[in-house]
Amino acid sequence: MSSTHRHALQRTAWLAAALAVLGGVFALYTRPAFLVTLIDQVWSCF
């Protein structure tokens, strides 16, 4: 496997991982109970 090919595969893997994380975060934000819990936790810091 050439260095260029390995670099392209690595970049594609990082992009796929980033998209999976962003998709997971988006899925959590569609749940109102999660948002309420998140807001309560942030508010308790103050």
Biotite code that builds the C-alpha atoms (Angstrom):
import biotite.structure as struc

atoms = struc.array([
    struc.Atom([0.000, 0.000, 0.000], chain_id="A", res_id=1, res_name="MET", atom_name="CA", element="C"),
    struc.Atom([1.458, 3.323, -0.995], chain_id="A", res_id=2, res_name="SER", atom_name="CA", element="C"),
    struc.Atom([1.774, 6.259, 1.349], chain_id="A", res_id=3, res_name="SER", atom_name="CA", element="C"),
    struc.Atom([-0.714, 8.300, -0.686], chain_id="A", res_id=4, res_name="THR", atom_name="CA", element="C"),
    struc.Atom([-3.311, 5.531, -0.584], chain_id="A", res_id=5, res_name="HIS", atom_name="CA", element="C"),
    struc.Atom([-2.831, 5.038, 3.165], chain_id="A", res_id=6, res_name="ARG", atom_name="CA", element="C"),
    struc.Atom([-3.195, 8.806, 3.744], chain_id="A", res_id=7, res_name="HIS", atom_name="CA", element="C"),
    struc.Atom([-6.444, 8.856, 1.750], chain_id="A", res_id=8, res_name="ALA", atom_name="CA", element="C"),
    struc.Atom([-7.829, 5.904, 3.740], chain_id="A", res_id=9, res_name="LEU", atom_name="CA", element="C"),
    struc.Atom([-6.835, 7.532, 7.021], chain_id="A", res_id=10, res_name="GLN", atom_name="CA", element="C"),
    struc.Atom([-8.473, 10.813, 6.038], chain_id="A", res_id=11, res_name="ARG", atom_name="CA", element="C"),
    struc.Atom([-11.649, 8.988, 4.982], chain_id="A", res_id=12, res_name="THR", atom_name="CA", element="C"),
    struc.Atom([-11.720, 7.113, 8.307], chain_id="A", res_id=13, res_name="ALA", atom_name="CA", element="C"),
    struc.Atom([-11.368, 10.352, 10.292], chain_id="A", res_id=14, res_name="TRP", atom_name="CA", element="C"),
    struc.Atom([-14.124, 11.973, 8.226], chain_id="A", res_id=15, res_name="LEU", atom_name="CA", element="C"),
    struc.Atom([-16.443, 9.002, 8.795], chain_id="A", res_id=16, res_name="ALA", atom_name="CA", element="C"),
    struc.Atom([-15.731, 9.093, 12.541], chain_id="A", res_id=17, res_name="ALA", atom_name="CA", element="C"),
    struc.Atom([-16.421, 12.824, 12.707], chain_id="A", res_id=18, res_name="ALA", atom_name="CA", element="C"),
    struc.Atom([-19.704, 12.410, 10.816], chain_id="A", res_id=19, res_name="LEU", atom_name="CA", element="C"),
    struc.Atom([-20.737, 9.576, 13.142], chain_id="A", res_id=20, res_name="ALA", atom_name="CA", element="C"),
    struc.Atom([-20.062, 11.746, 16.209], chain_id="A", res_id=21, res_name="VAL", atom_name="CA", element="C"),
    struc.Atom([-21.966, 14.681, 14.722], chain_id="A", res_id=22, res_name="LEU", atom_name="CA", element="C"),
    struc.Atom([-24.878, 12.401, 13.834], chain_id="A", res_id=23, res_name="GLY", atom_name="CA", element="C"),
    struc.Atom([-24.952, 11.071, 17.394], chain_id="A", res_id=24, res_name="GLY", atom_name="CA", element="C"),
    struc.Atom([-24.977, 14.585, 18.849], chain_id="A", res_id=25, res_name="VAL", atom_name="CA", element="C"),
    struc.Atom([-27.782, 15.572, 16.483], chain_id="A", res_id=26, res_name="PHE", atom_name="CA", element="C"),
    struc.Atom([-29.793, 12.504, 17.526], chain_id="A", res_id=27, res_name="ALA", atom_name="CA", element="C"),
    struc.Atom([-29.403, 13.474, 21.206], chain_id="A", res_id=28, res_name="LEU", atom_name="CA", element="C"),
    struc.Atom([-30.624, 17.009, 20.540], chain_id="A", res_id=29, res_name="TYR", atom_name="CA", element="C"),
    struc.Atom([-33.882, 15.655, 19.092], chain_id="A", res_id=30, res_name="THR", atom_name="CA", element="C"),
    struc.Atom([-34.763, 14.256, 22.540], chain_id="A", res_id=31, res_name="ARG", atom_name="CA", element="C"),
    struc.Atom([-36.379, 16.902, 24.785], chain_id="A", res_id=32, res_name="PRO", atom_name="CA", element="C"),
    struc.Atom([-35.527, 15.017, 27.994], chain_id="A", res_id=33, res_name="ALA", atom_name="CA", element="C"),
    struc.Atom([-31.834, 15.146, 27.103], chain_id="A", res_id=34, res_name="PHE", atom_name="CA", element="C"),
    struc.Atom([-32.019, 18.891, 26.527], chain_id="A", res_id=35, res_name="LEU", atom_name="CA", element="C"),
    struc.Atom([-33.698, 19.451, 29.896], chain_id="A", res_id=36, res_name="VAL", atom_name="CA", element="C"),
    struc.Atom([-31.036, 17.354, 31.641], chain_id="A", res_id=37, res_name="THR", atom_name="CA", element="C"),
    struc.Atom([-28.261, 19.201, 29.822], chain_id="A", res_id=38, res_name="LEU", atom_name="CA", element="C"),
    struc.Atom([-29.694, 22.602, 30.739], chain_id="A", res_id=39, res_name="ILE", atom_name="CA", element="C"),
    struc.Atom([-30.097, 21.538, 34.372], chain_id="A", res_id=40, res_name="ASP", atom_name="CA", element="C"),
    struc.Atom([-26.478, 20.393, 34.531], chain_id="A", res_id=41, res_name="GLN", atom_name="CA", element="C"),
    struc.Atom([-25.186, 23.605, 32.972], chain_id="A", res_id=42, res_name="VAL", atom_name="CA", element="C"),
    struc.Atom([-27.365, 25.712, 35.287], chain_id="A", res_id=43, res_name="TRP", atom_name="CA", element="C"),
    struc.Atom([-26.089, 23.838, 38.368], chain_id="A", res_id=44, res_name="SER", atom_name="CA", element="C"),
    struc.Atom([-22.552, 25.026, 37.547], chain_id="A", res_id=45, res_name="CYS", atom_name="CA", element="C"),
    struc.Atom([-23.564, 28.576, 38.418], chain_id="A", res_id=46, res_name="PHE", atom_name="CA", element="C"),
])
